[in-house]
Amino acid sequence: MPLFEALRLALQTIRTQKLKSGFSLLGVFIGVASLIGAWSIVNGVNRYMTEKFAQTLFGVNTFQLRRRPMFTPNVPDSVWRAWARRPRIRFSDAEALTAGFTVPVVTAWQSSENNTVTYRDKTARDIELTAASERYFEIKNLRVAIGRAFTSQENRSGAAVAVLGDAVAQRLFVDRSPLDRSVRIAGTAYRVIGVVERQGSILGFPLDRFVVVPALSPAQNLVNPPGILDAFLVKAQSEPEMRLAMDQAEGIMRSRRHLRPRQDDNFALDTSEGVQRFWAGISRILVVVLPGVVLVSLVIGGIVIMNIMLMAVAERTREIGLRKSLGARRRDVLRQFLAESAAIATVGAAFGVVAGIGLTLLIGAASPLPASLSPVSIVLGVIMGAGVGVVAGVYPASRAARLDPIAALRQE
Amino acid sequence: MTLPQTFRTGDTPLPNIIILTHKLTRAYDMGGEVVRALQGVSVQIRKNEYVAVMGPSGSGKSTLMNLIGCLDTPTSGEYWLNGQKVSDLDDDELARIRNKEIGFVFQTFNLLPRASALHNVELPLIYAGAGARERRARAARALERVGLGDRMEHRPNELSGGQRQRVAIARALVNDPSILLADEPTGNLDSTTSGEIMAVFRDLHRQGQTIVMVTHEHDIAAHAARVVTLRDGLIASDQLQAA
């Protein structure tokens, strides 16, 4: 029997036994749908990380001098303790670096701590209070939508002015203009001079709950001990210039800290690559866990199909006997049942692809996770689905093929 | 009846002999106990004969039927079908012989319930590797031959018992087999319908079809030109009778 006949017969059987086939393809359906859905999430976050996060939020050609790296998966306690013993980054370090760079760079200071901001009787809690220098907005790609950012003069003089994140402005002022109003941070009054454009969220974390004040404003004591910085941000004009600036920063810092050639750096120079490495670490875990979940549902799907096929062989013993008596060879019968189980699985996989695409759209629309469909996952899903069908069909089909036609015909 | 040829091992049958069995035996191992269902059956059937095989249950007629139908292989002895020695063929070759040389008609019709009459008749042609158009044409012709030209798209449950058996006969004929092998073809039919089926067989026989029919009903066997009776795995009698 040609393959085409076998397939036609298989589809016909599925059509006539919709309910049973429906149940039997459920496992493959779920497996493929979850494969595509989960793959889309990983893929989407991946793209988000490489495109949006790294490029926009961290900044292009930007690095940060910190006491320790910002994003670090699976760091042992001993390393953490060593990091905690490191000296902190000081204002004087930042000044020395700014003076020492020979490549054109834009720099900013940054220290952040959560605090509460109030306006009259309204309170915004858990707001990220950032004390930064004036180029911070430029480096972080924060566009001021209303009003203005503070000037270098205001920064140096430590003016009590504040630029609000969109969520904070909404919370404290609702529809009214916050400009020139006075908000309070830990008892000190700050004049609002600007509101930053809405940033949205990343992986469900809101990005608009912040207030930026000049690095030398009274709030500097709320975010760090005197003279201490969380991070020194450096943005170069190109990738090679950033590398060069990093080398220079490393050299300057090492000499300031009197490190011997054998000694490791006791500071960190973070780039967006660091963030991406962090994400790569997480996605590696997903890449290990995810196939496990998919595999389990496909194995279950395969077992269900095998059972259904064994039932089908038992139910259709007479049919098999008849077909053999009419000239079907073993391989004809084998092919017929293999095609049937592969067809069931492939139909399941096809529905799974549709559901997976729907799931991806749903996740993209209704959840904070960025989901992006990957064609590879669709191809893989269909291949795996059909493969499960073939593998699950081998045993039932070979049982059918081995049936003795006389006994099979006698079966009631 | 005298044999047309005294057959010895090593001979080949005469050209007009469709079926030749020589000292055919078949033993079954029934849980350690050997049951010898056939104990040396030698029979020759010429082209265009109409033979009824009779015998009480346990006489070995089903076993002989299975062997002649190439559904089973003998323990010993020879079986020649249409000039070819089939007693030592393997599974796949037997399947091919069943497909090309034998048309089965069963007591219980054995039609695929979800398939149309036409598709049921097409089945042997699928395994013969015929193309779709040729299959349809030949299946339609076979159905017309048994008087069901107007029932081609009907499913078995939309047909009467006699019509179902005629679909089965069309299916048996569609490959132009050397023999039509019928196993109790009227066993599930009332006497009127049985008469119809016997009329179909008579017509086919007149058109030159060789027919071997297993039955235990004497009035059905009476339609055949020759009656072979088995008893205890051996031929008890082999008689020609007036049609």
Interface residues (C-beta under 8 A of the other chain):
Chain A: M1 P2 E5 Q12 T16 R318 E319 G321 L322 R323 K324 S325 L326 G327 A328 R329 R330 R331 D332 P405 I406 L409
Chain B: N66 G69 L71 D72 D91 D92 A95 R96 R98 N99 K100 F104 F106 N110 L112 R114 L123 P124 I126 Y127 A128 G129 R171 N175
